[in-house]
Amino acid sequence: MFFLMICHHNDGPEIGALRDKLRPEHRDWVASGGNGLAVVLTGSALWDETGAGIGNFGILQAESEAQARAFAEGDPFAKGGVVRDITLTRLADSFRAERIDPLSKT
């Protein structure tokens, strides 16, 4: 199954520094698919109109919504306090994943 994951980040002057600190761990988590919980097909940061980071998104492939949620909630950004909320939405079965070069190398 495929899911759209949207993570909104907390506000505050300390969040940018925390995000920068956790970014290497976050990237390792994405590359490993959360140690095999999900394959991250694509993703990126979300910015507001000023270019400030406000979140991130990803398209995930997982066996279940529970696995996709475990991936999202296990991310160092989520565990470290950067993420305020996570939304997962299942994509249609007709989603054409073969058009995307996955970010996870599992």
N, C-alpha and C positions, 0 to 999 in steps of 0.2 A: 504494500500500500504506500501511497505517497501523501505527504502532508506539507502544508504551508505553515511554517513556524514564524510567528512574529513576537519578538521580545522588546518590550518598552523598558527603557532604562530609568533609574531614579534620577532626580534632579539634584543639583547642588554643586558647589565649587570643588568638592572633594571627589566627585564621581569621575571626572576626566582623568585625574591622577590614578585613581583606583583601576579604571579601565586600562590605562597604559601599563600599569604594573601587572595586571592579570592577562594581558593580550597574548604573551607567549604561551601560557598554559591553555588559554582558550583556543589558540590555533592548533596546539597539539591535540586537544580534545576533538576538534573538528576533523583533523587529519586522520585520527584513529576511529572516527565514527563513534566516539564515546566508548572506546574499547569494544566495538562491535555491536553496539545497540542499534545503530542506524547508519545509513550511508547518506552523507551530505552531498547532494547533487550540485547545489549552488547556494550562494548566500552573499550578503554584503551588509555594510553598516547602513543605518537610516539616519538622515540628517534633517534638521529643521531648515527654515528659509535663510538662516544666517550661516549655515554650514556646521553648526554644532551637532555632535552626536547625540541622538535621542533613542537609539535602539539598534537592533539588527534583525535580519530575516534569514530564513533558509528554506530550501525545499529538501525534505527528508524522505528517504525510503526506509520503512521499518515494517516488521512483521505485524505490528499492532499499534494502536494509539498509545497503549501503556508503555511500549518500548520507546516510541517517539517522545513521550512525556519524560521518561526516565533519562533519555539523552538530553533533552532541554534543561531539565532540573539539575542534572549532574554537571552541566557546563560550569567551569570556574567563574564565569561572569554571574551566573545565577547563584551559585554557592557563596560567592564572595561579596554579594550585596550590590552588584551593579544593576541587575535586572529587577524591575518592579513587578512586571506581570508577563505571562507567557500565554499566547493563544495558539492553539493547533487546530487546523482545519483540514479535513481529508479532501484530497483532490479527486477529480473524476477518474474513473477507471480508464478513460480514453486519453489521459495525460501521456504525452510522448516523451518519456524519460530518455530514450536513446539519442535525443538531440543534444544532450548535455554531457559534458566531460566532468565526472564527479570530482569533488574536492577531497572526499575521503578516499583513502587508499587501502580499503579492506578487502 
